[in-house]
Amino acid sequence: MRPSLRNGKDSRSAFISYRRSWLDYLLNYFSTDMRGTVVDLGGKRFKKRGSFSPPENQADAWWYINLELTTKPDIFADVEAVPLPNKFADVIICTEVLEHIHHPQVCVHEIWRILKSGGSALVSVPFMYPIHADPYDFQRFTDKGLHEMFIDFTTVEIIPMGGYLGVVGMFTELGLSGIKVQRVHKKVLRRLLTFLADWLYARDLAIFQQPEAWSKFTTGYFVKAKK
């Protein structure tokens, strides 16, 4: 059964944003797969975002690879040229990374190379989401594009992270930063827009099987690919 945020964890109170709630939920949903040798490409040991707590104690080894030294990576390296041998990892996590690198397909090839046969990759990317620097934001990905990128894998499941109403709610909430009003008015407006956004998020979860015209809208995609 395809996971859906409405299955138990549909409260947004503990999350930074609607999209982050989807990401944390899906990482938790697939956390039982995070065993053996786990490699987190672009992951952060420190300065983590969201509420997901990696189950490092159930893995034999957990490697963080990053170019940001302040996150204390195990390996300081580019995700497009990972200094690990072939068939090294049982699981590779690569969340919110591909949009920030010049050649995302090269990174996907590295994921395939490093994974053991039968290993799994857990990847997330944005789609309808604001441009965000980390340090740069280069591209967005579609369902079809992701299938093509992961074509060498045995199985590929792509999960949309919310639908049309969730996207509308997210932009309603995030758009507040661009409104120029007095501070007291902005506080009231923030409460109103947050209430509206939460209502839209709840409706989005209630009708997650979107009408066809709405299925083209999502905050992003989560990929589970098996080698």
N, C-alpha and C positions, 0 to 999 in steps of 0.2 A: 504493500500500500504506500502511495506517495505521501511523504510527511507534509503536514499542513500546520501552520502556526496555531490554528484554532484548536488543535488536538491537545488541550491541556494548558498551554502557555500563551494565552492571548492577552495577558496583561502587559502594558507598556511601561508600567511605573518604574521598573528596574532597568530600563534601557535608555540609551542616549537618543535614539530615533527609531522610527518604524523599520527602516532598512536594517539598522543594527539589531533590532529585536529578531528579525528573520535570520540574520547571520548567526547570532548567538544560539537561537533555537535549533538551527540545522546542525551546528557544530556539536551541540549537546545531543541531538538526535543520533548522530553518527559517532559519538564518542566511544561507544563500545568497540568500534573498529580500530581505535587508536592503540594498537598493541605491537609488540615486537620493536623494531627500530623505526622511529618516527622522525621525519625531517620536516621542519617548518621553514619553508622558503619565504623570506621576507618577514618572518615572525619576530615578535618582540618579547624577550624575557622580561623586560621592564617597559614601562610606559604603555601597557596594554590598553586597548579600548574595549568597551562593552563589558559584559558580565560573565562571558564564558571563561571557565577555569580549566586549563588543559589537564587531563588526567595523567600527568607524567608518572605517577606512582604505579600505573598499570602497564607501562611500557618498559621494555628492556633498556632502551636508550632514547633520548629525546634531543635532537640537534636543532639549534636555531642558527639560521644563516641570514646575515643581514650586512648591509654596508653602513649602517648607523651604529657607531661604536657605543653610543650612550645606552643602547638597548642591551648591551652585554651579550652579543652573539657568541656561539661556540666557534663559528667559522665566519671570518670577515671575508665575504666574497659576493660577487655579482650573481644573481639568480640565472643569468644567461650563460654562465660558465662556472658550474658548481664543481669544486675540487673534491668530488667523491667518486668512488669506483662504480662501475656498472652493477646493477642488481644489488644495491646496498640497502635499500629501505623497504620496509613492509608497507608503510603508509607515508604519503607526502601531503602536507597541508600547504596551500598557497592561496591565501584569502586577501582580496583587495590589493593585489600586486600587479597583475597583468596590465592594467590600464596605465601604470606608472613607468613602464619600461619601453625602450625603443622597439624591441623585437620580441613580442609575446610568444610567437610561434617557436622561437629558439628556446624559450623557457619551458614550453610544453614538451619539446623534444628532450630537454634535460630531465624533466619529470619522468618521461617514459624510460629514458636510459637508466636512471638511478633506481627505479622501482624493480623489485623482484617480480618474477612471473606470478600472477595472482594477486599482486599488491594493488592497493587502492590510492587514488588521488582525490583529495577533497579541495575544490577550488571555488572561489566566488569572484564575481566581477559585477560592476555596476552597469546599468543600461540607462534608464531615465533618472539621472542623478546629477546634481550640479558639478561643475568643474571644481576639482579640489587638488591642491598641490601637496605632493609628498615625495620628492620636492616638485615634480611635474606631473601633469595629467595629459596623456597623449591620445587615448582612444576609448571607444565603447564597443560592446560585443552583442551580437544577436544570437538567438537560439541556433539558427542555421550555421552561423559563423563558428560557434563553439563546437558544433558537431564536426565541422570540417577540421578545426584545429586539433581535435582529439580523435581523428579518424584511425590512428594506429592502435588505439586501445580496443580491447575485446568487447567491452560493454560501456556505454556512456548514458547516464541519466542526467537530464538537465531540469532543474526545478526552478520555476519562476518565483521570485521573492516578492509576493504581493501582486495586486492587479490595479486596475484603473482607479478605483476609489482611493486606494492606498497611495498611488502616485499623486493624485489631486490633494490628498491630505498632507502629504509630505511637502509639496511645493507651497501649500497654504501656510504651513508652519515655518518653513525655511525662508519664505519670501518676506517675512516680517522684518528682517534685518535691513531691507532696502527701503523701508518706509520712514520718511522723515517727519516725525511728530515730536511734541514735547514729551519729556520723560514720563510724566504722570499719565498722559494719554496713551503712551506706548505700553505702559504696564497694563492698562485696561484692555487695550487692543490685543496684547499678547495673550491675555487670559481668554478673550473671545475666540481668537484664532486657534489657540491650543485646544479649546473645547470643540470647535468645529473640526479640527484635524483629528482629534480622538474619535469623534462621531464617525467620520469618514473611514478611519482605520477599522473601527468595529464593524461597519457595513461591509468593508472590503473582506474581512475575515468571514463574515456571515455568508457571503456569496462568492467564495474563492473560486468556484468553478464558473469563471466569467463567461458572459455571452461572447460569441465569436469576435465581434467588433472590439470588445474590451480586452480580449486576450493578447492584443498587440502592445498593451501597456504593462510595464512592470518596473520596479525599482532596480532590478538586476537579476542575475541568475546564479544558482549554486550548482556545481557540477560534481557528480561522483562518477569517476572513470576507473575501470578495472583493467589492468594489463593482462 
